[in-house]
């Protein structure tokens, strides 16, 4: 293995390199960086030098947010009618107050509206029929939800992977077929945000297993932030 280039003190995009971090399992050098937004993150050296990683993720979220920053007032997305903009979520995406066809008011990010990840206040899941290619007959709606066997969940996983560029947000692993979509707020205890894009993050299988081994399954965003900051 060749010599590792010292990155301490270097600036790559919004990332200022603070110190050396633990190598990945495949021996790649990683560095602890502080983003200009104040958040610290660990990034692979090769991703710093080739420009793949330029921020903690905030730059991409801002770009996506700007791209999605259009007036959706009065537009219909499946069963949801966009009424008004109501600020941004924790990931920086614009949120919209929507009225579902069933009459319920539901808050949804513009990204989830436009990519179809959220189509209703939740009532649509109860109406999914056997003609859908991903529909599995012979189980109850509750079993389908708890077993994550419904089309909107599969769409949510894909949307999380695409937003994170199919890359583990802990170690930078981007090998195909090796990724999991992790819920920041536990799936079973938080049905209202099960398929909210802001509630998902991409981890490789190893980092996903390590996270739950360390923190268990009754976790939240605070535990995940602690895990991400670990060297």
C-alpha positions in Angstrom: 0.0 0.0 0.0 1.3 3.4 -0.9 1.9 6.4 1.3 -1.2 8.2 2.5 -1.3 11.9 1.5 -1.7 14.1 4.6 -4.9 16.0 4.3 -4.9 17.8 7.7 -5.5 21.5 7.2 -6.6 21.1 3.6 -9.9 22.5 2.4 -12.1 20.6 -0.1 -15.2 22.4 -1.0 -17.0 23.2 2.2 -14.9 20.6 4.1 -11.9 21.5 6.3 -9.9 18.4 7.3 -9.3 18.2 11.0 -7.6 14.9 11.7 -7.1 11.4 10.5 -9.9 8.9 11.1 -9.9 5.2 11.2 -9.4 3.4 7.9 -12.2 1.6 6.2 -12.2 -2.2 6.3 -10.7 -2.2 2.8 -7.9 0.0 4.0 -8.9 3.3 2.5 -7.8 6.4 4.5 -10.6 8.4 6.1 -10.5 11.9 7.5 -12.5 13.8 10.1 -13.8 17.1 8.5 -15.8 20.1 9.6 -18.2 21.4 7.1 -18.7 25.2 6.8 -22.3 24.6 8.2 -20.6 23.5 11.4 -21.3 19.7 11.2 -18.5 17.2 11.5 -18.3 14.2 9.2 -15.9 11.4 8.2 -15.0 11.2 4.6 -12.7 8.9 2.5 -9.6 10.7 1.3 -10.2 9.7 -2.3 -13.7 11.2 -2.2 -12.1 14.5 -1.0 -9.5 14.6 -3.7 -11.7 13.7 -6.6 -14.4 16.1 -5.6 -17.1 13.5 -4.9 -17.5 14.9 -1.3 -17.6 18.6 -1.0 -19.8 19.0 2.1 -21.4 17.0 4.9 -24.4 16.6 2.6 -25.8 20.1 3.1 -24.6 21.3 -0.4 -26.5 18.6 -2.1 -29.6 19.2 0.0 -29.4 22.9 -0.9 -29.1 22.2 -4.6 -32.0 19.8 -4.5 -34.1 22.3 -2.5 -33.4 25.0 -5.0 -34.2 22.7 -7.9 -37.5 21.8 -6.2 -38.2 25.4 -5.2 -41.3 26.0 -7.4 -44.8 27.1 -6.5 -46.9 24.0 -6.1 -49.9 25.8 -4.9 -53.1 24.2 -6.3 -51.2 21.3 -7.9 -52.5 17.8 -7.4 -50.2 14.9 -6.6 -52.2 11.7 -6.6 -54.6 12.2 -3.7 -52.8 15.3 -2.3 -53.7 18.9 -3.2 -50.8 21.3 -2.3 -52.3 24.3 -0.4 -49.3 26.3 0.9 -45.6 26.3 1.7 -44.9 25.8 5.4 -41.1 26.1 5.8 -38.4 23.4 5.5 -37.7 20.1 7.2 -34.5 19.2 9.1 -32.9 18.1 5.8 -33.5 21.5 4.2 -36.3 20.4 1.9 -39.4 22.7 1.5 -42.5 21.3 3.1 -46.1 21.8 1.8 -49.4 21.7 3.6 -51.6 19.4 1.5 -55.3 18.3 1.7 -55.8 14.7 1.0 -58.9 13.5 -1.0 -60.1 12.0 2.3 -60.2 15.5 3.8 -57.2 15.1 6.1 -54.4 17.8 6.1 -51.0 16.4 5.7 -47.5 18.0 5.6 -45.2 16.6 2.9 -41.8 17.7 1.5 -41.8 19.0 -2.1 -39.4 16.2 -3.1 -41.7 13.5 -1.9 -44.7 15.1 -3.7 -42.9 15.4 -7.0 -41.2 12.0 -7.0 -44.4 10.3 -5.9 -42.9 8.9 -2.7 -45.9 10.2 -0.8 -49.3 10.0 -2.5 -51.8 10.4 0.3 -52.1 11.2 4.0 -51.7 7.4 4.5 -55.2 6.4 3.5 -54.0 5.2 0.1 -52.1 2.3 1.7 -55.4 0.9 3.0 -56.7 0.9 -0.6 -53.8 -0.8 -2.3 -55.3 -3.7 -4.3 -54.1 -7.1 -5.6 -53.6 -5.7 -9.1 -50.4 -3.9 -8.1 -47.2 -5.8 -9.1 -45.8 -5.4 -5.6 -48.9 -6.4 -3.8 -48.8 -9.6 -1.8 -52.1 -11.2 -1.1 -53.0 -13.4 1.9 -51.8 -10.9 4.5 -53.6 -8.2 6.4 -53.0 -4.5 6.0 -51.3 -4.4 9.4 -49.0 -7.3 8.5 -48.2 -5.7 5.2 -47.2 -2.4 7.0 -45.2 -4.2 9.7 -43.5 -6.4 7.2 -42.8 -3.5 4.9 -44.4 -5.2 2.0 -46.1 -2.4 0.1 -45.2 -0.4 -3.0 -44.7 3.0 -1.2 -42.0 1.5 1.1 -40.0 0.2 -1.9 -40.3 3.7 -3.6 -39.1 5.3 -0.3 -36.0 3.1 -0.2 -35.2 4.0 -3.8 -35.7 7.7 -3.1 -33.3 7.5 -0.1 -30.6 5.7 -2.1 -30.9 8.2 -5.0 -30.7 11.2 -2.7 -27.5 9.8 -1.0 -26.0 8.9 -4.4 -26.1 5.2 -3.5 -23.3 5.8 -0.9 -23.1 4.8 2.8 -23.2 8.0 4.8 -21.0 6.5 7.5 -18.1 4.9 5.6 -18.5 6.0 2.0 -19.1 2.5 0.7 -20.8 2.7 -2.7 -20.7 -1.0 -3.8 -23.9 -2.1 -5.4 -26.2 -4.5 -3.5 -24.6 -3.6 -0.2 -26.9 -0.8 1.0 -29.7 -0.5 3.5 -32.2 2.4 4.0 -32.0 3.2 7.7 -34.9 4.9 9.5 -33.7 7.8 11.7 -36.9 7.5 13.8 -37.8 3.8 14.4 -40.2 2.3 11.8 -42.6 0.5 14.2 -42.9 3.4 16.7 -43.3 6.2 14.1 -45.9 5.2 11.4 -46.5 8.8 10.4 -42.9 9.2 9.0 -42.2 5.7 7.8 -41.9 6.8 4.2 -40.8 10.4 4.7 -37.6 11.0 2.7 -36.2 13.1 5.6 -36.5 10.0 7.9 -34.2 7.8 5.8 -30.4 7.6 5.4 -28.3 5.2 3.4 -25.9 2.9 5.3 -24.0 -0.1 4.0 -25.0 -3.4 5.6 -21.9 -3.5 7.9 -22.5 0.0 9.3 -26.2 -0.7 9.6 -25.6 -3.8 11.7 -22.9 -2.0 13.7 -25.2 0.9 14.5 -28.0 -1.4 15.9 -25.5 -3.6 17.7 -24.2 -0.5 19.5 -27.4 1.4 20.1 -30.1 -1.2 19.9 -33.4 -0.7 18.0 -35.2 1.9 20.1 -33.2 4.8 18.7 -33.6 8.2 17.2 -31.7 11.0 15.4 -29.5 11.8 18.4 -28.1 8.2 18.5 -27.5 8.3 14.7 -25.7 11.7 14.9 -23.5 10.3 17.7 -22.7 7.2 15.5 -21.9 9.3 12.4 -19.4 11.5 14.5 -17.6 8.5 15.8 -14.1 7.9 14.4 
